[in-house]
Amino acid sequence: GALRRYLQENDVLPDTSLIAMLPVSMHGETDKGGNQVATILANLATNEADPIERLQRIIASTQAAKQRMSKMVRLEKVAHTAMMMSPMLPSVITGHAASHPVFNLVISNVPGPTRDLYLNGAHLDESYPVSIPMAYQAINITVTSYVDKMAFGFTACRRAVPNMQRLVDYLDDAFVELEKALGLKQ
């Protein structure tokens, strides 16, 4: 909802939906260290005005991608991710990625600590994620949790995503809109 409104306010909402690349953890499938990540693509339904219909389309898209991924063995997941990302390298070199991206943005969620943390007696109140932008990807959104809170981190190209602070405001509005549509808030 926040992305849709941001694009509308800037008069650049495309007719087709934005597609997000979502990293998927493969920890537990191997005892190897380091990041063990595969990826899926998700339709964000940014071309859908109704918040409930938009949410249902996003859920259907991610469930279908996760279902396909669940049928793969670890090596197939790695190969799938490599094949999904492989068009990017030549596209970045030729400049084609700017006009025909495989996906429009990266959205990641990182589970954080479930209990309060302290450093030398000082309580950690909040934790905000920072991520790494990729070439020809205007924005990266990372969500992390801390105890019973969620924090959203936006990393973006200033030229491609001017006035990014508005996304934070629109995010709050999108939650309220969704809660109202679901009958959770009056």
Secondary structure as the mmCIF struct_conf table of DSSP 4:
data_model
#
loop_
_struct_conf.conf_type_id
_struct_conf.id
_struct_conf.beg_label_comp_id
_struct_conf.beg_label_asym_id
_struct_conf.beg_label_seq_id
_struct_conf.end_label_comp_id
_struct_conf.end_label_asym_id
_struct_conf.end_label_seq_id
HELX_RH_AL_P HELX_RH_AL_P1 ALA A 2 GLU A 9
TURN_TY1_P TURN_TY1_P1 ASN A 10 ASP A 11
BEND BEND1 ASP A 15 THR A 16
HELX_LH_PP_P HELX_LH_PP_P1 SER A 17 LEU A 18
STRN STRN1 ILE A 19 SER A 25
TURN_TY1_P TURN_TY1_P2 HIS A 27 GLY A 28
BEND BEND2 GLU A 29 GLU A 29
BEND BEND3 GLY A 34 GLY A 34
STRN STRN2 VAL A 37 ASN A 43
TURN_TY1_P TURN_TY1_P3 THR A 46 ASN A 47
HELX_RH_AL_P HELX_RH_AL_P2 PRO A 51 SER A 70
TURN_TY1_P TURN_TY1_P4 LYS A 71 LYS A 71
BEND BEND4 MET A 72 MET A 72
HELX_RH_AL_P HELX_RH_AL_P3 ARG A 74 MET A 85
TURN_TY1_P TURN_TY1_P5 SER A 86 PRO A 87
HELX_RH_AL_P HELX_RH_AL_P4 MET A 88 THR A 94
TURN_TY1_P TURN_TY1_P6 GLY A 95 GLY A 95
HELX_RH_3T_P HELX_RH_3T_P1 HIS A 96 ALA A 98
TURN_TY1_P TURN_TY1_P7 SER A 99 SER A 99
BEND BEND5 HIS A 100 HIS A 100
BEND BEND6 VAL A 102 VAL A 102
BEND BEND7 ASN A 104 ASN A 104
STRN STRN3 LEU A 105 VAL A 110
BEND BEND8 THR A 114 ARG A 115
STRN STRN4 TYR A 118 LEU A 119
TURN_TY1_P TURN_TY1_P8 ASN A 120 GLY A 121
STRN STRN5 ALA A 122 HIS A 123
TURN_TY1_P TURN_TY1_P9 ALA A 135 TYR A 136
STRN STRN6 ILE A 139 TYR A 146
TURN_TY1_P TURN_TY1_P10 VAL A 147 ASP A 148
STRN STRN7 LYS A 149 ALA A 156
TURN_TY1_P TURN_TY1_P11 ARG A 158 ALA A 160
BEND BEND9 VAL A 161 VAL A 161
TURN_TY1_P TURN_TY1_P12 PRO A 162 MET A 164
HELX_RH_AL_P HELX_RH_AL_P5 GLN A 165 ALA A 181
TURN_TY1_P TURN_TY1_P13 LEU A 182 GLY A 183
BEND BEND10 LEU A 184 LEU A 184
#
